[in-house]
Amino acid sequence: MDVEPMFLRDVENHPDRHSGYVGLMKQLQAARFPVSQIFYLFAFKPDRTKHLERFTQGVMRGPSPLAPGLRELIAAFTSQQNRCLF
């Protein structure tokens, strides 16, 4: 699936070099995998996305009657139904 070009070129072209997401994005691009646009937000302003990252990890990995793998599967299925990269 191809990712649509972004409209915020400053975000896409000027990531924070200290963000761990920059390396991840480069690995995905080198492997010819599409890079989800939310990674650009995490790479551009990591200080603004820490809370979202912690929230997501809590939901996906925190205590729950559902195993983390099942939560990942539910998220992937929901994303596919919404035609959203996961």
Residue pairs with C-beta under 8 A, 6 or more apart in sequence:
1 34
1 85
2 34
3 34
3 35
3 36
3 37
3 85
4 37
6 12
6 37
6 40
8 40
10 44
11 40
11 41
11 44
12 40
14 44
15 21
15 22
15 25
15 40
15 43
15 44
16 22
16 43
16 44
16 45
16 46
18 46
19 42
19 43
19 44
19 46
20 46
21 39
21 42
21 43
21 46
22 43
24 39
25 35
25 39
25 40
25 43
28 34
28 35
28 39
29 35
34 85
36 85
36 86
41 49
42 49
42 52
42 53
59 71
60 68
60 71
60 72
60 75
61 68
64 71
66 74
75 86
76 86
79 85
79 86
80 86
